[in-house]
Amino acid sequence: MKDPESAATKASTVGPGGAKATGLPGLRGHDHTGLTVPDMKQAIDFFENVLGCKVAMSFGPFADDEGTFMTDLLGVHPKAEIKQIVQVRCGFGSNIELFEYSAPDQRDFKQKNSDIGAFHISLYVDDIDAAKAYLDSRNIETRLGPLPINDGPAAGQSILYFQAPWGLQFEAISYPKGMAYEKGAETLLWNPKDPAK
């Protein structure tokens, strides 16, 4: 007697050519990162006019005055409202989704990179010194750097952290000649020079 196996189970365990697959079924890549911003107009201005990203689409608002839809769908307060959602595209990378919320229990985190759950957005640039000069000319707060990495698997990259006016952490990164890990790696990181890879 054959072991009954659902199509969903089979799809999650068998990959192309019948090879055993692991992980999220059908995973193709990173689509977007979602961020909640305090003021959408300010955020769009920063992403478009400082960083050079492009708005792709905008929609909303979303709320549920009667029930628990917002909690059930998103894990937020039932009276939370998404005022607007805007998707932006920055060069060849994955998308960034901006949310402007209001909620009775809303908190304003001034997170540091060392906080659990903290995050930053890293943007590849061709010339990190030119990026630093540009950010300085726009009065954008930057940290130490650009800092070249000369040892270890990340050798070949240079980094520079900076912040949006509302505190969101960014990193400019550049590795025009690649990184040391690439020489023996089975899996390569995203290639900013070739968006098809």
C-alpha positions in Angstrom: 0.0 0.0 0.0 1.3 3.4 -1.0 1.9 6.0 1.7 -0.7 8.8 1.1 1.1 12.1 0.6 -0.6 15.4 -0.1 0.5 17.5 -3.0 1.5 20.3 -0.5 3.8 17.8 1.4 5.2 16.4 -1.8 5.9 19.9 -3.2 7.7 20.9 0.0 10.0 17.8 0.0 10.8 17.2 -3.7 12.6 19.8 -5.8 13.5 19.9 -9.5 14.5 16.6 -10.9 13.0 14.7 -7.9 15.8 15.9 -5.6 15.0 16.3 -1.9 14.3 20.0 -1.1 14.4 21.8 2.2 13.0 25.1 3.3 10.0 27.2 2.4 8.3 25.6 -0.6 8.6 27.6 -3.8 11.0 30.2 -2.3 12.4 32.4 -5.1 14.0 35.3 -3.2 13.6 38.3 -1.0 10.6 40.4 -2.2 10.6 43.3 0.2 11.3 44.6 3.7 8.5 46.4 5.5 9.2 49.5 7.7 6.9 51.6 9.8 7.7 55.3 9.4 6.4 58.2 11.6 5.5 60.5 8.6 5.0 59.1 5.1 5.6 62.5 3.3 8.9 62.8 5.1 9.8 59.2 4.3 9.0 59.5 0.6 11.0 62.7 0.4 14.0 61.0 1.9 13.8 57.8 -0.2 13.2 59.8 -3.4 15.1 63.0 -3.1 18.0 62.0 -0.9 18.5 58.3 -1.8 17.2 58.4 -5.4 14.6 55.5 -5.0 11.4 55.5 -7.0 7.8 55.1 -5.7 6.2 52.1 -7.4 2.8 52.0 -5.8 0.7 53.4 -2.9 -2.5 52.2 -1.3 -4.5 52.3 1.9 -5.9 53.2 4.4 -6.8 49.9 6.2 -8.6 49.6 9.5 -11.4 47.6 11.2 -13.6 49.7 13.5 -15.8 46.7 14.6 -13.7 43.5 14.9 -10.3 42.0 15.2 -9.2 41.9 11.6 -6.0 44.0 12.2 -5.0 41.7 15.1 -5.8 38.5 13.2 -4.0 39.6 10.0 -1.0 41.6 11.4 -0.8 41.0 15.1 -1.4 44.7 15.9 -3.9 46.4 18.2 -7.5 45.8 16.9 -8.0 49.6 16.5 -4.7 50.1 14.7 -5.0 51.9 11.3 -2.6 51.7 8.4 -2.9 55.2 7.0 -0.9 54.5 3.9 1.4 51.9 2.4 4.0 52.9 -0.2 6.3 50.5 -2.1 9.7 51.9 -3.2 12.3 50.5 -5.5 16.0 51.3 -5.0 18.1 50.3 -8.0 18.4 46.6 -8.6 17.7 45.4 -5.1 14.6 44.0 -3.5 11.7 46.4 -2.7 11.1 48.4 0.5 7.5 48.8 1.8 6.8 51.8 4.0 3.9 51.8 6.4 2.4 54.8 8.3 0.3 53.5 11.2 -1.7 55.0 14.1 -2.5 52.7 17.0 -3.6 53.2 20.6 -0.5 51.2 21.8 2.0 52.6 19.3 5.6 52.9 20.5 8.4 54.9 19.0 11.6 52.8 19.2 14.9 54.7 18.9 16.7 51.4 18.2 20.4 50.8 18.1 21.9 48.1 16.0 22.8 46.2 19.2 19.1 45.9 20.2 17.5 42.5 19.6 15.1 42.8 16.7 17.0 45.9 15.4 17.7 46.2 11.7 19.2 48.4 9.0 19.0 48.8 5.3 22.2 48.3 3.3 22.4 50.0 -0.1 25.2 49.1 -2.5 27.1 52.0 -4.1 29.7 52.0 -6.7 31.9 54.7 -5.0 31.6 54.8 -1.2 33.7 58.0 -0.9 31.4 59.8 -3.3 28.4 58.5 -1.3 30.0 59.9 1.9 30.6 63.3 0.3 27.1 63.4 -1.0 25.5 62.5 2.4 27.6 65.2 4.1 26.5 67.7 1.5 22.8 66.8 2.3 23.5 67.1 6.1 22.7 63.5 6.6 24.1 62.1 9.8 26.9 59.6 9.1 29.0 57.5 11.4 32.7 56.5 11.2 33.9 55.7 7.8 34.0 54.7 5.0 35.7 51.8 6.8 37.6 49.4 4.5 37.5 45.7 5.5 40.9 44.2 4.8 40.8 40.8 6.5 38.6 37.8 6.7 35.8 36.7 4.4 34.4 40.2 4.0 37.7 41.6 2.9 37.2 43.9 -0.1 34.2 45.7 1.1 33.9 49.2 2.6 31.0 50.3 4.8 29.5 53.5 6.1 26.5 53.8 8.4 24.1 56.7 8.2 20.6 57.6 9.5 17.3 58.9 8.1 16.0 62.1 9.8 13.7 59.9 11.9 16.5 57.6 13.0 16.2 54.6 10.6 19.6 53.0 10.2 21.2 52.7 6.8 24.5 51.3 5.6 26.3 52.2 2.3 28.4 49.3 1.2 30.7 48.8 -1.7 32.9 45.9 -2.9 33.8 46.8 -6.5 36.4 43.9 -6.8 34.3 41.4 -4.9 35.0 39.9 -1.4 37.4 37.3 -0.2 34.8 34.7 0.6 33.9 34.4 -3.1 37.0 32.4 -4.0 35.8 29.2 -2.3 32.1 29.8 -1.8 29.4 27.4 -3.0 26.8 30.1 -2.4 27.4 33.6 -3.6 25.6 36.7 -2.1 23.5 38.9 -4.3 25.6 40.6 -7.1 24.9 44.3 -7.4 26.6 44.4 -10.8 24.3 41.8 -12.4 20.7 41.8 -11.1 20.0 38.6 -13.0 22.3 36.6 -10.7 
